[in-house]
């Protein structure tokens, strides 16, 4: 376990954020947590330098079986401990380095527009494994522009299937539209998602969200005809009959 935590700390190498700034974000999340409905998801704030969680959402206990105090006391080490043995090395030595290194290439004033995500199998306290999707956003950077504080949404996926481990990063524009920077998959020979280009993934997410070709074209600065071309290609690549099938595929695989 120490080798994984050491690898994590060597990867991030960021400075500490002052307590007042951390407290501001924690206070905001405490307010949000009080009004959120009971769902299969929760938010956490990660202090990158110390590998601790200044805030953990209340739904953590329902989803993971662990108490909030256990996550507070053990921090990121407990999360690593809960990763499936077949995926732990991939996440710690491939997925996280690629996500961190990509964000490092983004201009400092755009880092807070980055959203990174990956799915994995997570071991609940009772020993059962569930599929989760981890979506992370940059809250604060240190004086060197390195990510120092992150907000993550942990979502339990409904499927019990063993999903291919995939990770991606996208930039959220001022108008709320996202643009995929990259998406990668471990064991790509069996994964349909690997066939999709970043632009097709942008169209895919919007189609699955129920948007029209005209609206998608306007938001992505492409023509409705181009959107329809992407839609036809997506249906063929993913073996789907219609947009409803696309939406089901996206939801089942944690793509929206």
C-alpha positions, 0 to 999 in steps of 0.5 A: 500500500505504501508504494501506491501512496508514494507513487501518488505523492511523487506524481502530484508534487504540489504545494499546500493550499491555505486552510481558509481557502479549503474551508471555503470550499468545504463550507459550500459543499456542506450546504449542498450536501444538506439539500441533495436528495438521496442518490447513488452518488456523493461528493468529496474534496481531495487535498492533493498534497496531504492525500486527505479528504477535507470533505466527504458527502453523507451518501458515502456511507450508503454506497461504500459501507464505510463511515465518513470518519474512516475516510477522514482518518485514512484519506486517499489510502483507503480509496486505493485499498478499495480498488480491485486488484486487477485494476489498481496498477492500471489506475495508479501507474497509468490512468492517474499519471495520464490525467494529471500530466494532461491537466498540467499542459492546460493553461493555468487560467483554464485548469478549473475548466478541466473535468477528468473521469475514470471508472473502476471497480470499488470494494465495499466494506462488506467485500462486494465490488461495485462499479463506480465513476469518478468525475473530478474537477479542479478547485485550486492550483498552487503557485506553480500551477499544479492541481492542489485541491479537487472536487470529485463526484463518485457515482455508483453505476447500475450495471454489475458487468465488468466494464472496461476501464476507461479514462478521459478528460474534457474542457468545459467552455463558458457556455457549459458545452464540453469538448473532449480532449481524449478518451482511452481504454484499458484492454482496448481489443474488447471495447467499443468505446475505443472506436469513437473519436473525441468529437464523436464522443461530444456528439454522443453525450449530447444525443444521449442527453436528448438534444436535437441535431440543430442545438448540438451543431450550434453548441459544438460549432458544426452543422446539423448535417455533420451532427447527423453524420456522426450520429449514423457512425455512432449507431454503426460503431456501437451496434445501436438501432436508434438514439434511445439505444445510444442513451441506454449505452451511455448511461450503462457505461457512465458516459453521461 
